[in-house]
Amino acid sequence: MIQKLPKVEREQLRKSLEEESQLDAAILRYQEGEVTLGRAAELAGIHRFEFEEALASRGIWKIVEVDSAETLKAQIAHIKRFHKSNPNK
């Protein structure tokens, strides 16, 4: 069936499948803790923000490391204050 597609369409399909495979491999390595988010994005061949969007679209949480629970609470409070003072962002 694929062989019946025009050459240009076959090439586009092949490229799309390769990109998806690279992304899947990068996500797996990120989830396993083998690479950082930035490195996983590089491996996938996309920008870090695009990688974050790919994670979110798959329901995968971004890994965030903090020194302590207190640091995490302070960072969350800061983000909440920012969003209250900048409601359009």
DSSP file (Angstrom, degrees, kcal/mol; ACC not computed):
  #  RESIDUE AA STRUCTURE BP1 BP2  ACC     N-H-->O    O-->H-N    N-H-->O    O-->H-N    TCO  KAPPA ALPHA  PHI   PSI    X-CA   Y-CA   Z-CA
    1    1 A M    >         0   0    0      0, 0.0     3,-0.9     0, 0.0     4,-0.4   0.000 360.0 360.0 360.0 -45.4    0.0    0.0    0.0
    2    2 A I  G >   +     0   0    0      1,-0.2     3,-1.8     2,-0.2     8,-0.1   0.878 360.0  61.6 -64.7 -36.5    2.8    2.4    0.9
    3    3 A Q  G 3  S+     0   0    0      1,-0.3    -1,-0.2     7,-0.0     7,-0.1   0.740  95.8  61.8 -62.0 -22.1    4.6    1.6   -2.3
    4    4 A K  G <  S+     0   0    0     -3,-0.9    -1,-0.3     2,-0.1    -2,-0.2   0.631  84.8  97.6 -79.9 -13.6    1.7    2.9   -4.3
    5    5 A L  S <  S-     0   0    0     -3,-1.8     5,-0.0    -4,-0.4    -3,-0.0  -0.400  90.4 -94.1 -71.1 151.3    2.1    6.4   -2.8
    6    6 A P     >  -     0   0    0      0, 0.0     4,-2.4     0, 0.0     3,-0.3  -0.312  38.9-109.0 -60.4 152.0    4.0    8.9   -4.9
    7    7 A K  H  > S+     0   0    0      1,-0.2     4,-2.4     2,-0.2     5,-0.2   0.864 117.9  53.4 -53.9 -42.5    7.7    9.1   -4.0
    8    8 A V  H  > S+     0   0    0      1,-0.2     4,-2.2     2,-0.2    -1,-0.2   0.913 110.6  46.5 -61.5 -43.6    7.4   12.5   -2.3
    9    9 A E  H  > S+     0   0    0     -3,-0.3     4,-2.4     2,-0.2    -1,-0.2   0.880 110.9  52.2 -68.0 -38.2    4.6   11.2    0.0
   10   10 A R  H  X S+     0   0    0     -4,-2.4     4,-2.6     2,-0.2    -2,-0.2   0.918 110.5  48.8 -61.9 -42.7    6.6    8.1    0.8
   11   11 A E  H  X S+     0   0    0     -4,-2.4     4,-2.6    -5,-0.2    -2,-0.2   0.899 110.6  50.1 -64.7 -41.2    9.6   10.2    1.8
   12   12 A Q  H  X S+     0   0    0     -4,-2.2     4,-2.4     2,-0.2    -1,-0.2   0.908 112.0  48.3 -62.9 -41.8    7.4   12.5    3.9
   13   13 A L  H  X S+     0   0    0     -4,-2.4     4,-2.5     2,-0.2    -2,-0.2   0.923 111.6  49.4 -64.2 -45.6    5.9    9.5    5.7
   14   14 A R  H  X S+     0   0    0     -4,-2.6     4,-2.3     1,-0.2    -2,-0.2   0.926 112.6  47.5 -59.5 -45.9    9.4    7.9    6.2
   15   15 A K  H  X S+     0   0    0     -4,-2.6     4,-2.5     1,-0.2    -1,-0.2   0.912 111.4  50.9 -63.0 -43.0   10.7   11.2    7.7
   16   16 A S  H  X S+     0   0    0     -4,-2.4     4,-2.3     1,-0.2    -1,-0.2   0.907 110.9  48.5 -61.2 -42.9    7.7   11.6    9.9
   17   17 A L  H  X S+     0   0    0     -4,-2.5     4,-2.2     2,-0.2    -1,-0.2   0.885 111.2  50.4 -66.3 -38.8    8.1    8.0   11.3
   18   18 A E  H  X S+     0   0    0     -4,-2.3     4,-2.4     2,-0.2    -2,-0.2   0.920 111.3  48.3 -64.1 -43.7   11.8    8.6   11.9
   19   19 A E  H  X S+     0   0    0     -4,-2.5     4,-2.4     2,-0.2    -2,-0.2   0.908 112.2  48.8 -63.4 -42.1   11.1   11.8   13.8
   20   20 A E  H  X S+     0   0    0     -4,-2.3     4,-2.7     2,-0.2    -1,-0.2   0.889 111.1  50.7 -64.7 -39.2    8.4   10.2   15.9
   21   21 A S  H  X S+     0   0    0     -4,-2.2     4,-2.4     2,-0.2    -2,-0.2   0.905 110.1  49.4 -65.0 -42.3   10.7    7.3   16.6
   22   22 A Q  H  X S+     0   0    0     -4,-2.4     4,-2.4     2,-0.2    -2,-0.2   0.913 112.3  48.8 -61.5 -43.3   13.5    9.7   17.7
   23   23 A L  H  X S+     0   0    0     -4,-2.4     4,-2.7     2,-0.2    -2,-0.2   0.932 110.9  49.4 -63.8 -46.6   11.0   11.5   19.9
   24   24 A D  H  X S+     0   0    0     -4,-2.7     4,-2.3     1,-0.2    -1,-0.2   0.908 112.2  48.4 -59.4 -42.8    9.7    8.3   21.5
   25   25 A A  H  X S+     0   0    0     -4,-2.4     4,-2.3     2,-0.2    -1,-0.2   0.903 112.2  48.8 -64.8 -41.4   13.3    7.2   22.2
   26   26 A A  H  X S+     0   0    0     -4,-2.4     4,-2.2     2,-0.2    -2,-0.2   0.901 111.0  50.4 -66.0 -40.9   14.2   10.6   23.8
   27   27 A I  H  X S+     0   0    0     -4,-2.7     4,-2.9     2,-0.2     5,-0.2   0.921 110.1  50.4 -63.1 -43.7   11.0   10.5   25.9
   28   28 A L  H  X S+     0   0    0     -4,-2.3     4,-2.1     1,-0.2     6,-0.2   0.930 111.0  47.9 -60.7 -46.4   11.9    7.0   27.2
   29   29 A R  H  <>S+     0   0    0     -4,-2.3     5,-2.3     1,-0.2     6,-0.9   0.878 113.0  49.6 -63.2 -37.4   15.4    8.0   28.1
   30   30 A Y  H ><5S+     0   0    0     -4,-2.2     3,-1.3     4,-0.2    -2,-0.2   0.934 111.0  48.5 -65.3 -46.8   14.1   11.1   29.9
   31   31 A Q  H 3<5S+     0   0    0     -4,-2.9    -2,-0.2     1,-0.3    -1,-0.2   0.842 108.9  53.6 -63.0 -33.5   11.5    9.0   31.8
   32   32 A E  T 3<5S-     0   0    0     -4,-2.1    -1,-0.3    -5,-0.2    -2,-0.2   0.546 115.0-118.4 -77.9  -6.6   14.2    6.5   32.8
   33   33 A G  T < 5S+     0   0    0     -3,-1.3    -3,-0.2    -4,-0.3    -2,-0.1   0.647  79.9 123.9  79.0  14.8   16.3    9.4   34.1
   34   34 A E  S   <S+     0   0    0     -5,-2.3     2,-0.3    -6,-0.2    -4,-0.2   0.806  75.1  21.3 -76.8 -29.9   19.1    8.7   31.7
   35   35 A V  S    S-     0   0    0     -6,-0.9    -2,-0.2    -9,-0.1    -1,-0.1  -0.936  81.3-109.0-137.2 158.0   19.1   12.2   30.2
   36   36 A T     >  -     0   0    0     -2,-0.3     4,-2.6     1,-0.1     5,-0.2  -0.297  39.4-103.3 -76.6 169.4   18.0   15.7   31.2
   37   37 A L  H  > S+     0   0    0      1,-0.2     4,-2.2     2,-0.2     5,-0.2   0.925 122.7  49.8 -60.2 -45.4   15.0   17.4   29.6
   38   38 A G  H  > S+     0   0    0      1,-0.2     4,-1.9     2,-0.2    -1,-0.2   0.906 112.3  46.5 -61.6 -42.4   17.3   19.6   27.5
   39   39 A R  H  > S+     0   0    0      2,-0.2     4,-2.6     1,-0.2    -1,-0.2   0.886 110.0  53.7 -68.1 -38.3   19.4   16.7   26.3
   40   40 A A  H  X S+     0   0    0     -4,-2.6     4,-2.1     1,-0.2    -2,-0.2   0.904 107.4  51.5 -62.1 -40.4   16.3   14.6   25.5
   41   41 A A  H  X>S+     0   0    0     -4,-2.2     5,-2.3     2,-0.2     4,-1.0   0.916 109.5  50.3 -61.9 -42.4   15.0   17.5   23.4
   42   42 A E  H ><5S+     0   0    0     -4,-1.9     3,-0.7     1,-0.2    -2,-0.2   0.928 109.7  50.3 -60.0 -45.1   18.4   17.6   21.6
   43   43 A L  H 3<5S+     0   0    0     -4,-2.6    -1,-0.2     1,-0.3    -2,-0.2   0.856 110.7  49.6 -62.2 -34.6   18.1   13.8   21.0
   44   44 A A  H 3<5S-     0   0    0     -4,-2.1    -1,-0.3    -5,-0.2    -2,-0.2   0.651 112.1-123.9 -77.9 -14.8   14.6   14.3   19.6
   45   45 A G  T <<5S+     0   0    0     -4,-1.0     2,-0.3    -3,-0.7    -3,-0.2   0.775  73.3 106.5  78.3  26.7   15.9   17.1   17.3
   46   46 A I  S   <S-     0   0    0     -5,-2.3    -1,-0.3    -6,-0.1    -2,-0.2  -0.858  76.5 -85.6-132.3 168.0   13.4   19.6   18.7
   47   47 A H     >  -     0   0    0     -2,-0.3     4,-2.2     1,-0.1     3,-0.3  -0.351  41.3-112.8 -70.0 153.0   13.4   22.7   20.9
   48   48 A R  H  > S+     0   0    0      1,-0.2     4,-2.4     2,-0.2     5,-0.1   0.879 117.7  52.0 -55.0 -41.8   13.1   22.2   24.6
   49   49 A F  H  > S+     0   0    0      1,-0.2     4,-2.0     2,-0.2    -1,-0.2   0.868 108.3  51.1 -66.8 -35.8    9.7   23.8   24.7
   50   50 A E  H  > S+     0   0    0     -3,-0.3     4,-2.2     2,-0.2    -1,-0.2   0.886 109.2  51.7 -65.2 -38.0    8.4   21.6   21.9
   51   51 A F  H  X S+     0   0    0     -4,-2.2     4,-2.4     2,-0.2    -2,-0.2   0.918 108.1  51.0 -64.6 -42.7    9.7   18.6   23.9
   52   52 A E  H  X S+     0   0    0     -4,-2.4     4,-2.5     1,-0.2    -1,-0.2   0.897 109.9  50.5 -60.3 -40.4    7.8   19.8   27.0
   53   53 A E  H  X S+     0   0    0     -4,-2.0     4,-2.6     2,-0.2    -1,-0.2   0.887 108.5  52.3 -64.1 -38.9    4.7   20.1   24.8
   54   54 A A  H  X S+     0   0    0     -4,-2.2     4,-1.0     2,-0.2    -2,-0.2   0.904 110.2  48.7 -63.9 -40.9    5.2   16.5   23.6
   55   55 A L  H ><>S+     0   0    0     -4,-2.4     5,-3.0     1,-0.2     3,-0.8   0.950 112.6  47.7 -61.3 -49.0    5.4   15.3   27.2
   56   56 A A  H ><5S+     0   0    0     -4,-2.5     3,-1.6     1,-0.3    -2,-0.2   0.889 107.3  55.5 -61.3 -40.3    2.3   17.2   28.1
   57   57 A S  H 3<5S+     0   0    0     -4,-2.6    -1,-0.3     1,-0.3    -2,-0.2   0.751 110.8  46.3 -66.1 -21.8    0.4   15.9   25.1
   58   58 A R  T <<5S-     0   0    0     -4,-1.0    -1,-0.3    -3,-0.8    -2,-0.2   0.360 118.5-112.0 -98.4   3.4    1.2   12.3   26.2
   59   59 A G  T < 5 +     0   0    0     -3,-1.6     2,-0.5    -4,-0.3    -3,-0.2   0.780  67.6 147.7  72.6  26.2    0.3   13.0   29.9
   60   60 A I      < -     0   0    0     -5,-3.0    -1,-0.3    -6,-0.2     2,-0.2  -0.838  44.0-131.4 -99.5 127.6    3.9   12.7   31.0
   61   61 A W        -     0   0    0     -2,-0.5     2,-0.3    -3,-0.1    -5,-0.0  -0.506  20.0-116.5 -77.3 142.8    4.9   14.9   33.9
   62   62 A K        -     0   0    0     -2,-0.2     2,-0.5     1,-0.1    -1,-0.1  -0.617  30.4-120.7 -76.1 135.5    8.1   17.0   33.7
   63   63 A I        -     0   0    0     -2,-0.3     2,-0.5   -33,-0.0   -26,-0.2  -0.675  33.1-177.3 -82.0 125.3   10.7   15.9   36.3
   64   64 A V        -     0   0    0     -2,-0.5     2,-0.4     2,-0.0    -2,-0.0  -0.988   9.8-157.3-126.2 124.0   11.6   18.7   38.6
   65   65 A E        +     0   0    0     -2,-0.5     2,-0.3     7,-0.0     3,-0.0  -0.845  14.2 177.4-102.9 136.6   14.3   18.3   41.3
   66   66 A V        -     0   0    0     -2,-0.4     3,-0.1     1,-0.1    -2,-0.0  -0.913  36.5-123.2-132.2 160.7   14.4   20.5   44.3
   67   67 A D  S    S-     0   0    0     -2,-0.3     2,-0.3     1,-0.2    -1,-0.1   0.851  86.9 -12.4 -71.7 -35.0   16.6   20.6   47.4
   68   68 A S     >  -     0   0    0      1,-0.1     4,-2.0    -3,-0.0    -1,-0.2  -0.966  67.6 -99.3-158.6 169.1   13.7   20.3   49.9
   69   69 A A  H  > S+     0   0    0     -2,-0.3     4,-2.6     1,-0.2     5,-0.2   0.860 121.7  56.0 -63.5 -35.8   10.0   20.4   50.4
   70   70 A E  H  > S+     0   0    0      2,-0.2     4,-2.3     1,-0.2    -1,-0.2   0.908 106.3  49.3 -64.5 -41.5   10.4   24.0   51.7
   71   71 A T  H  > S+     0   0    0      2,-0.2     4,-2.4     1,-0.2    -1,-0.2   0.913 111.3  50.1 -62.7 -43.1   12.1   25.1   48.5
   72   72 A L  H  X S+     0   0    0     -4,-2.0     4,-2.5     2,-0.2    -2,-0.2   0.929 110.3  49.2 -61.5 -46.0    9.4   23.5   46.4
   73   73 A K  H  X S+     0   0    0     -4,-2.6     4,-2.4     1,-0.2    -1,-0.2   0.900 111.3  50.1 -60.7 -41.2    6.7   25.2   48.4
   74   74 A A  H  X S+     0   0    0     -4,-2.3     4,-2.1     2,-0.2    -1,-0.2   0.900 111.1  48.8 -64.3 -40.9    8.5   28.6   48.0
   75   75 A Q  H  X S+     0   0    0     -4,-2.4     4,-2.2     2,-0.2    -2,-0.2   0.899 111.2  49.5 -67.3 -40.3    8.8   28.1   44.3
   76   76 A I  H  X S+     0   0    0     -4,-2.5     4,-2.5     2,-0.2    -2,-0.2   0.921 110.5  50.4 -63.2 -44.0    5.1   27.1   43.9
   77   77 A A  H  X S+     0   0    0     -4,-2.4     4,-2.4     1,-0.2    -2,-0.2   0.900 109.6  51.6 -61.1 -40.6    4.1   30.2   45.9
   78   78 A H  H  X S+     0   0    0     -4,-2.1     4,-2.4     2,-0.2    -1,-0.2   0.923 110.2  48.1 -61.8 -45.1    6.3   32.4   43.7
   79   79 A I  H  X S+     0   0    0     -4,-2.2     4,-2.4     2,-0.2    -2,-0.2   0.912 111.1  50.8 -62.9 -42.8    4.6   30.9   40.5
   80   80 A K  H  X S+     0   0    0     -4,-2.5     4,-2.0     1,-0.2    -1,-0.2   0.913 110.7  48.8 -62.1 -42.8    1.1   31.5   42.0
   81   81 A R  H  X S+     0   0    0     -4,-2.4     4,-2.1     1,-0.2    -1,-0.2   0.912 110.4  52.0 -62.4 -41.8    2.0   35.1   42.8
   82   82 A F  H  X S+     0   0    0     -4,-2.4     4,-1.2     1,-0.2    -2,-0.2   0.927 110.6  47.1 -60.2 -45.6    3.4   35.6   39.3
   83   83 A H  H  < S+     0   0    0     -4,-2.4    -1,-0.2     1,-0.2    -2,-0.2   0.837 110.5  52.3 -68.8 -32.0    0.2   34.3   37.7
   84   84 A K  H  < S+     0   0    0     -4,-2.0    -1,-0.2     1,-0.2    -2,-0.2   0.886 114.1  42.8 -68.6 -37.8   -2.1   36.4   40.0
   85   85 A S  H  < S+     0   0    0     -4,-2.1    -2,-0.2     1,-0.3    -1,-0.2   0.635 123.6  38.1 -83.8 -12.9   -0.1   39.6   39.0
   86   86 A N    ><  +     0   0    0     -4,-1.2     3,-1.9    -5,-0.2    -1,-0.3  -0.573  67.3 166.7-132.3  68.6    0.0   38.6   35.3
   87   87 A P  T 3  S+     0   0    0      0, 0.0    -1,-0.1     0, 0.0    -2,-0.1   0.705  72.8  58.8 -63.6 -20.0   -3.4   37.0   34.5
   88   88 A N  T 3         0   0    0      1,-0.2    -5,-0.1     0, 0.0    -2,-0.0   0.475 360.0 360.0 -87.6  -0.8   -2.9   37.1   30.7
   89   89 A K    <         0   0    0     -3,-1.9    -1,-0.2    -6,-0.2    -6,-0.1   0.425 360.0 360.0-101.7 360.0    0.3   35.0   30.8
